Amino acid sequence: MKRTVSIKQNYEFRRLYSRGRSAVSACLAVYCRRNRCGYNRLGLTVSTKVGNAVVRNRVRRRLREAYRVHEDAYASGWDIVIVARVRAAFVRYRELEYSLFRLSDKLGLLLPEGGR
């Protein structure tokens, strides 16, 4: 299993927002950019617009799990930031997971079928 490190610094988030590629859906926005490490780095952003602390933490846990389940399908060497939109608090987990997987595929973050 691959190891993914968290992005914690504000300047790293801002760099991804300004220079990274992005794809959006009704409940998520995903930003990505190549890094020079041999591993992925993941950042999650959930605004206070999504809900109170309990709701935001639930959305954060669901996003982290959706990424973790499919972590082996992701290519290495990417910085990825997932931004939850307001609708993310109300959709089912499967829809959130599908949306993340589809956006990741659109951005070219996934390995080819044979590589899994």
HUWO-V962822 format. One record per residue. BURIAL is + if it has 16 or more other ideal C-beta (glycine too) atoms within 10 Angstrom, else -. Layout:
((BURIAL) (BURIAL))
This chain:
((-) (-) (-) (+) (-) (-) (+) (-) (-) (-) (-) (+) (+) (-) (+) (+) (-) (-) (-) (+) (-) (+) (+) (-) (+) (-) (+) (+) (+) (+) (+) (+) (+) (-) (+) (-) (-) (-) (-) (+) (+) (+) (+) (+) (+) (+) (-) (-) (-) (+) (+) (-) (-) (-) (+) (+) (-) (-) (+) (+) (-) (+) (+) (-) (-) (+) (+) (-) (-) (-) (-) (-) (+) (+) (-) (-) (-) (+) (+) (+) (+) (+) (+) (+) (+) (-) (-) (+) (+) (-) (+) (-) (-) (-) (-) (+) (+) (-) (+) (+) (+) (-) (+) (+) (-) (-) (+) (-) (+) (+) (-) (-) (-) (-) (-) (-))
